[in-house]
């Protein structure tokens, strides 16, 4: 079954502790509703740096990417349906969904042998 990466972009995270707790609980219920489809529930990012050829690494992101989740679902249609019910959208966040491609080669590294 295909795996999909859900990339979280932006979002107006609650600054109030009570609202933050409510949002987290709603997000947890959303993950729970997806059941076994959830491979990696939430991988938040911090201390992001941007590295470009010939330039110094700079703190920050050029994409406002704040985290990711990985889900295993039957189709992109089902992935979009799951994303449309994500509470991250309620805080003005955006989700990008991509089907992950399995690379052939050494399964321990993902690289082809020399």
N, C-alpha and C positions, 0 to 999 in steps of 0.2 A: 504494500500500500504506500502511496506517496507521502513524503514528509514535507511540511510547509513551515517556513520560518515567518513569524510575525514580528516585524520590526516596529517598535514604538518610537514615534517622532513627536517632539514637542510636548504639549500638555500643560495645563495650568494646575499644578499640584496643589492640593489644599494646604494652606498655611496654618489653619486652625487644627489643633490636635484631635478634636472630636470629629470634624469633617474628614480628616486624614484616616482615622480609624474606620469610619463608615465607608469611605471609598475602598480601603484595603479589604474590608469584609465583603463588599459587593464584588470586588475583583476575585476574591477567593471563591465566592459562590459561583461566579462565571466559570472559573477553572474547574470546580467540582462538577458543574453541569456538563462539562465536556468529557468527563470520565477518562477512559483508557486512551482517548485520542491524545492526551497531553503527555508528551515525551519529556520536555523540559519546561516546567511551568512559567518560570520568570527568571530572567538573567538581567538584573539591572546593571547599568554602567555607572562608573564614577571616575573622576580624574582623567577624562578623555584628552588626548593630545592628537593633533593633526600633523602628519609627517608628509612632506612633499620633497621631491627630488630637487636638490640644489638649494633648499631653504632650511632654515632652522625649524625644529619641531616647536609648535606653538600650542599652548593650552587651549582647550576648547574643541568643539565639533563644528564642522561645516554643514552638517545635516540635521542637527538637533536630535540625533538618535540617542534615546535614553535607555534602551533595553531591548530584549527579544524573548520570544517563546518559540518552542518547536512543537508542532502538532502533527499527528499522523491521521490523515483523513482520506476518504475515497476519491475526492476530486477537488479542483479549484473552486467549483461551485459550493461545495460543502465548507471549504476554508473561508470563503467570503461570507457565507451565512454565519459561521462562528464569529468572524470578526465584527459583523454588523451588530452583534449583541454584546460586544465587549464594553465594559464600563469606562475604559480609557477614553472612548469617544465622548463621553459625557463631560470630561474635563478639557475639552477642546484638543485632545490628542488626535493624531492621525496614525493609522496602521498601514504599513506596506506588507504585502504578502507575496512570497515567492516560493515556488516549488523547488525543493532542494534536489540537486542532481547527484546521484551516487557516482563517484569516480572509481574507475577500475585501477588495479595495481595492488600494491602491498597493503592489506587491510589495516596493518598497524600504523602506517604512516599516510596512507592515501596517495602515495607517490608510485609512479611506475619504476620498476627496477632498471638500473643502468645497463 
